[in-house]
């Protein structure tokens, strides 16, 4: 396809279908979180076992997302999308009728086989279909999907689980998957460039063990602690495999995942900002529900509802942010957004037992507004410095880092929260005993809630520091244009 002609008249219909598919897969990511207790009761499994519904999904993503660079270069976007959506639809259908817990986990892993390819493929199509000067607006629309779908999940899930079976969560998603699959089969065209790259099996194994080990280890650390053998063992094995993987890629003429793209300074800077900001962003998605549901005992549905305005605002702002990025560049947007994010995250580190529902909603919504000004402009500016042939590697790297930094950030913040909670809990119980109070079960719960609040506040403070680091890095952002060819390994 003529790139110049396509830039003048981008294939909006095709992109819309890709958006619907990506929306369905991202929405699916967060739908089951609130339903896990219900599933645990129905299949009579322990909390450590039920987590495999999300852990299995995450591990498949961790293995396949780095491989997306190879698939996108090797095969046409039409072939990849039909295959990916086929896997996703098949997994969704199996999940609806799953008779056992094992079948449900397999169904989720089939879904992940499809969803892992969705975001890298969509980003590559966007980067190919739009010229640099219009990418901000295009990626802003992409942000509408990327940020809104996962945030709507908890609210929708809370309502469905309260009124229907958890299987209805998959019933809602299946029509979207089937519609886009049928449409893609008849209408989807090929626009991304392809070349005959060879699959390096050793790289696939090292990538799978490396990223998969890190994701599993850090995710398990949040629940089981850093001292568990399967936590430090998988992190250690994953780190060694990943270092070996990076060394191998740097020596290959056609790498499986090209780390030489980090020779482009703005791409490297965008990755650093995204990693530090992801830690701050995930803190809100994890700690806010913990505070609202556990400490304040607000229902899951109302907890999701509290986060909904922020999700909607973030989605609505993404296209506007994209246009502002095209006009003013990423530096101004990032600095303003990060200042808002820092202030609101700090306010969340000062929560009390008496803060009003709408006060928390206001701070959380303002925080999401700040995040919306940062994420897509910074990511797009980094990708803009890469030449077209490096786009598959850039998008694969960005999506992989989001998965890994999310897992690391979650583990770090939950560890900070847990340690502070344990210390504060022991102190509160000791003070109550010294004051001559009888530590009844009711008082014990009250003291533990206060201790959890102390832990949540400290974790939010750590997230504030992470956002400050991102702000310092954002001061060095410069507007860029792609070079003609990728930097060689020499």
C-alpha positions in Angstrom: 0.0 0.0 0.0 1.2 3.5 -0.8 2.2 5.1 2.5 1.9 8.6 1.3 -1.6 8.0 -0.1 -2.6 6.3 3.2 -1.3 9.2 5.2 -3.6 11.5 3.3 -6.6 9.2 3.7 -6.1 6.8 6.8 -8.2 3.6 6.9 -10.6 4.8 9.7 -13.0 1.9 9.3 -10.3 -0.7 9.7 -8.9 1.1 12.7 -12.3 1.3 14.3 -12.6 -2.5 14.2 -9.2 -2.9 15.7 -10.2 -0.5 18.5 -13.4 -2.6 19.3 -11.3 -5.7 19.5 -8.7 -4.0 21.7 -11.4 -2.6 23.9 -13.0 -6.0 24.4 -9.6 -7.6 25.3 -8.6 -4.8 27.7 -12.1 -4.7 29.4 -11.7 -8.4 29.9 -8.4 -7.9 31.8 -10.1 -6.3 34.8 -13.6 -7.8 34.7 -12.8 -10.9 36.8 -11.0 -9.2 39.7 -14.1 -8.5 41.7 -15.6 -11.9 40.7 -12.7 -14.0 42.1 -14.4 -14.6 45.6 -17.6 -15.8 43.9 -15.6 -18.1 41.6 -13.6 -19.4 44.6 -16.8 -20.4 46.3 -18.4 -22.0 43.2 -15.4 -24.2 42.4 -14.3 -24.7 46.1 -10.7 -23.6 45.5 -8.3 -21.7 47.9 -7.3 -18.0 47.3 -3.8 -19.1 46.2 -5.4 -21.3 43.5 -8.1 -18.9 42.3 -5.3 -16.3 41.6 -4.3 -18.5 38.6 -7.2 -17.0 36.7 -5.3 -13.8 36.6 -1.7 -15.2 37.0 -2.1 -17.6 34.0 -3.5 -14.8 31.9 -0.6 -12.5 32.8 2.1 -15.1 32.2 0.8 -15.8 28.6 0.8 -12.0 28.0 4.4 -11.8 29.4 5.5 -14.5 27.0 3.7 -13.4 23.8 3.9 -9.6 24.0 7.8 -9.6 23.5 7.2 -12.1 20.6 4.8 -9.6 19.0 7.7 -7.8 17.2 8.5 -11.1 15.4 4.9 -11.9 14.4 4.1 -8.3 13.2 7.2 -8.3 11.0 6.7 -11.8 9.7 2.9 -11.9 9.1 0.3 -9.6 7.7 -1.8 -7.5 10.2 -5.0 -9.2 8.8 -3.7 -12.7 9.5 -2.5 -11.8 13.0 -5.7 -10.0 13.9 -8.0 -12.9 12.7 -5.9 -15.5 14.5 -5.6 -13.4 17.7 -9.4 -12.6 17.8 -10.1 -16.2 17.0 -8.1 -17.3 20.1 -9.8 -14.6 22.2 -13.3 -15.6 21.1 -12.6 -19.3 21.6 -11.3 -18.7 25.1 -14.3 -16.5 26.0 -16.8 -19.1 24.8 -15.0 -21.9 26.8 -15.1 -19.6 29.9 -18.9 -19.2 29.6 -19.5 -23.0 29.8 -16.4 -24.0 31.9 -17.5 -27.0 34.1 -14.3 -27.1 36.2 -11.8 -24.5 37.5 -9.0 -26.0 35.4 -11.0 -25.5 32.2 -11.7 -21.9 33.2 -7.9 -21.3 33.7 -7.2 -22.8 30.2 -10.0 -20.6 28.8 -8.4 -17.5 30.3 -5.0 -18.5 28.8 -6.6 -18.9 25.4 -8.0 -15.4 25.8 -4.5 -14.2 26.6 -3.1 -15.7 23.5 -5.3 -13.3 21.5 -5.2 -10.2 23.7 -1.4 -10.2 24.0 -1.2 -9.4 20.3 -4.0 -6.8 20.2 -2.3 -3.7 21.6 1.1 -4.1 19.8 -0.8 -4.8 16.5 -3.1 -1.8 17.0 -0.2 0.5 17.9 1.8 -0.6 14.8 -1.2 0.0 12.5 -1.6 3.5 14.0 2.0 4.4 13.6 1.9 3.2 10.0 -1.4 4.8 9.0 -0.7 8.3 10.4 2.1 10.7 9.6 4.2 12.0 12.6 2.4 15.4 12.7 -1.0 13.6 13.2 0.1 10.8 15.5 -0.7 12.6 18.7 -4.4 12.9 17.8 -4.5 9.3 16.6 -2.7 7.9 19.7 -5.0 10.0 21.8 -8.0 8.0 20.4 -5.9 4.9 21.2 -5.6 6.1 24.8 -9.3 6.3 25.0 -9.4 2.5 24.6 -6.2 1.9 26.6 -7.3 3.7 29.8 -11.1 3.6 29.8 -11.7 -0.1 29.2 -9.6 -1.4 32.2 -11.1 1.2 34.5 -14.7 0.5 33.5 -14.1 -3.2 34.3 -14.4 -3.1 38.2 -17.7 -1.0 38.1 -19.3 -3.2 35.5 -18.0 -6.4 37.2 -19.3 -5.2 40.6 -22.8 -4.6 39.2 -22.9 -7.9 37.2 -21.7 -10.1 40.2 -24.3 -8.5 42.5 -27.1 -9.3 40.1 -26.1 -12.2 37.8 -23.7 -15.1 37.6 -20.0 -14.4 37.0 -20.3 -16.2 33.6 -22.3 -13.1 32.4 -19.0 -11.2 32.4 -17.8 -13.4 29.5 -21.3 -13.3 27.8 -21.0 -9.5 27.6 -17.6 -9.7 25.9 -18.3 -12.5 23.4 -20.5 -10.6 21.0 -17.8 -7.9 20.6 -15.2 -10.6 19.8 -17.4 -12.4 17.3 -18.5 -9.2 15.5 -14.9 -8.0 15.0 -13.8 -11.5 14.0 -16.4 -11.7 11.2 -15.9 -8.2 10.0 -12.1 -8.6 9.9 -12.4 -11.8 7.9 -14.3 -10.0 5.1 -13.0 -6.4 5.3 -9.6 -6.1 7.0 -6.7 -5.0 4.7 -3.0 -5.3 5.1 -1.1 -2.1 5.7 1.9 -2.9 7.9 5.2 -3.7 6.1 6.5 -7.3 6.4 9.8 -9.0 5.9 11.1 -12.6 6.0 12.5 -12.8 9.5 13.6 -16.1 11.0 12.5 -17.3 14.5 15.3 -17.8 16.9 14.1 -20.6 19.2 16.7 -19.9 21.9 15.6 -16.2 22.1 11.9 -17.4 22.5 12.9 -19.6 25.4 15.0 -17.0 27.1 12.3 -14.3 26.6 9.6 -16.6 27.9 11.6 -17.6 31.0 12.9 -14.1 31.6 9.8 -12.0 31.3 7.5 -14.8 32.6 9.7 -15.4 35.6 9.8 -11.8 36.6 6.1 -11.3 36.1 5.3 -14.4 38.2 7.8 -13.7 40.9 6.9 -10.0 41.5 3.1 -10.8 41.3 3.5 -13.6 43.8 5.6 -11.4 46.1 2.6 -9.1 46.6 0.6 -12.0 48.2 3.2 -14.4 49.5 6.1 -12.1 50.6 9.7 -11.8 49.3 10.9 -14.6 51.5 8.9 -17.4 49.7 11.3 -19.7 47.7 9.0 -19.6 44.6 9.2 -15.7 44.7 12.9 -15.1 44.9 13.6 -18.3 42.9 11.5 -17.3 39.9 12.7 -13.6 40.1 16.4 -14.8 40.1 15.9 -17.3 37.3 13.9 -14.7 35.3 16.6 -12.0 35.8 19.4 -14.4 34.7 17.4 -15.5 31.6 16.6 -11.9 30.8 20.2 -10.7 31.0 21.2 -13.6 28.7 18.4 -12.7 26.4 19.5 -9.1 26.1 23.1 -10.1 25.5 22.0 -12.4 22.7 19.8 -9.8 21.0 22.6 -7.3 21.0 24.8 -9.7 18.9 22.1 -10.8 16.5 21.8 -9.3 13.0 18.0 -9.7 13.1 17.1 -9.8 16.8 13.9 -11.3 18.2 13.4 -8.1 20.3 15.8 -5.3 19.3 17.2 -3.6 22.4 19.3 -1.3 20.2 16.3 1.0 19.9 17.4 2.3 23.3 20.2 4.1 21.4 17.4 6.6 20.5 17.5 8.9 23.6 13.9 10.1 23.6 12.6 6.5 23.3 14.9 5.5 26.2 13.6 8.5 28.2 10.0 7.7 27.5 10.5 4.2 28.8 12.1 5.4 32.0 9.2 7.9 32.6 6.6 5.2 31.8 8.1 2.8 34.2 8.3 5.3 37.1 4.8 6.6 36.4 3.3 3.1 36.1 4.3 2.5 39.7 2.4 5.7 40.7 -0.6 4.8 38.5 -1.0 1.3 39.7 -0.9 2.5 43.3 -4.2 4.2 42.7 -5.8 1.2 41.0 -4.8 -1.1 43.9 -4.7 1.0 47.0 -7.8 3.0 46.5 -10.2 -0.1 46.3 -8.3 -1.5 49.4 -9.0 1.7 51.3 -12.6 2.0 50.2 -13.7 -1.6 50.5 -11.6 -2.9 53.4 -11.0 0.1 55.6 -14.2 2.0 55.0 -16.3 -1.2 54.2 -18.0 0.3 51.1 -19.5 -2.3 48.6 -17.4 -3.5 45.6 -20.0 -1.9 43.2 -19.7 1.5 45.0 -16.0 1.2 45.1 -15.9 0.7 41.3 -18.4 3.6 40.9 -16.0 5.9 42.9 -13.3 5.2 40.3 -15.6 5.5 37.2 -15.5 9.3 36.8 -11.7 9.2 36.7 -11.8 6.5 34.1 -14.4 8.4 32.0 -12.4 11.7 32.3 -9.2 9.9 31.4 -10.8 8.4 28.3 -12.4 11.7 27.2 -9.2 13.6 27.7 -7.1 11.2 25.6 -8.2 12.5 22.2 -7.9 16.1 23.5 -4.4 15.4 24.9 -3.4 13.9 21.6 -4.3 17.1 19.7 -2.5 19.2 22.3 0.6 17.0 21.9 0.6 17.6 18.1 0.5 21.4 18.8 2.7 21.8 21.9 4.8 18.6 22.2 5.1 16.1 25.1 7.3 18.2 27.5 4.7 20.8 28.4 1.9 18.1 28.7 4.1 15.8 30.8 5.2 18.6 33.3 1.6 19.8 33.8 0.2 16.3 34.1 2.9 15.1 36.5 2.5 18.2 38.8 -1.2 17.3 39.1 -0.4 13.6 39.6 2.1 14.4 42.4 -0.2 16.8 44.3 -3.2 14.4 44.1 -1.1 11.3 45.0 0.3 13.2 48.0 -3.3 14.0 49.1 -4.1 10.3 48.9 -1.2 9.6 51.2 -3.0 11.8 53.9 -6.3 9.8 54.0 -8.1 9.4 57.2 -11.0 7.2 58.6 -13.4 10.0 58.1 -12.8 11.3 54.5 -16.0 11.7 52.5 -16.9 9.4 49.6 -17.1 12.3 47.1 -13.9 13.9 48.4 -12.0 10.7 47.6 -13.8 10.5 44.2 -12.7 14.1 43.4 -9.0 13.5 44.3 -9.0 10.2 42.3 -10.7 11.8 39.3 -8.2 14.8 39.3 -5.4 12.2 39.6 -6.6 10.4 36.5 -6.8 13.8 34.7 -3.1 14.3 35.4 -2.2 10.8 34.3 -4.1 11.4 31.0 -1.9 14.4 30.2 1.3 12.3 30.6 1.0 8.7 29.4 0.2 8.9 25.7 2.2 12.0 24.9 5.3 10.6 26.5 4.9 7.2 24.8 4.1 8.7 21.4 7.1 11.1 21.5 9.4 8.2 22.2 7.9 6.1 19.4 8.2 9.1 17.0 12.0 8.9 17.2 12.0 5.4 15.8 12.1 4.7 12.1 9.1 2.7 10.7 11.0 -0.6 10.5 11.7 -0.3 14.3 8.1 0.3 15.3 7.2 -3.4 16.0 10.2 -3.5 18.4 9.2 -0.2 20.0 5.6 -1.2 20.6 6.5 -4.7 21.9 9.0 -3.1 24.3 6.5 -0.6 25.6 3.8 -3.1 26.1 6.2 -5.6 27.8 7.6 -2.9 30.1 4.1 -1.9 31.1 3.4 -5.5 32.2 6.7 -5.9 34.1 6.6 -2.4 35.7 3.0 -3.0 36.7 3.9 -6.2 38.5 7.0 -4.7 40.1 5.1 -1.6 41.2 2.2 -3.7 42.6 4.6 -5.9 44.6 6.7 -3.0 45.9 3.6 -1.0 47.1 1.9 -4.0 48.6 5.1 -4.8 50.5 5.5 -1.3 51.8 1.8 -1.3 52.8 2.0 -4.8 54.5 5.3 -4.0 56.5 3.9 -0.7 57.7 0.6 -2.3 58.6 2.3 -5.0 60.6 4.4 -2.5 62.5 1.5 -0.1 63.1 -0.9 -2.9 64.1 1.5 -4.2 66.8 2.0 -0.7 68.1 -1.7 0.0 68.3 -2.4 -3.2 70.1 0.4 -2.6 72.6 -0.8 1.0 73.3 -4.4 -0.3 73.8 -3.2 -2.9 76.3 -1.0 -0.3 78.1 -4.1 1.9 78.4 -5.9 -0.9 80.1 -8.3 -1.6 77.3 -9.6 -5.1 76.7 -8.7 -6.1 73.1 -12.0 -7.5 72.0 -12.5 -8.8 68.4 -14.3 -5.6 67.6 -11.5 -3.4 68.9 -8.9 -5.7 67.2 -10.7 -5.1 63.8 -10.8 -1.4 64.4 -7.1 -1.3 65.3 -6.2 -3.4 62.2 -8.2 -1.1 60.0 -6.3 1.8 61.4 -3.0 -0.1 60.8 -4.0 -0.8 57.2 -4.7 2.9 56.7 -1.2 3.7 57.9 0.2 1.2 55.4 -1.9 2.5 52.5 -0.9 6.1 53.3 2.8 5.2 53.3 2.5 3.3 50.0 0.8 6.3 48.4 3.7 8.4 49.7 6.2 6.1 48.0 4.1 6.5 44.8 4.4 10.2 45.2 8.2 10.0 45.2 8.0 7.8 42.1 5.9 10.5 40.3 8.5 13.1 41.4 11.2 11.1 39.7 9.1 11.0 36.5 8.7 14.8 36.7 12.5 15.3 36.9 13.0 13.0 33.9 10.2 14.8 32.0 12.3 18.1 32.1 14.6 16.5 29.5 12.0 15.7 26.9 12.6 17.1 23.4 10.4 17.0 20.3 11.7 14.6 17.7 11.2 13.3 14.2 12.0 9.8 12.9 15.4 9.2 11.2 15.5 7.4 7.9 17.0 4.1 9.1 17.5 2.2 12.4 20.8 2.6 14.2 23.0 -0.3 13.4 24.6 -2.7 16.0 28.0 -1.3 15.2 
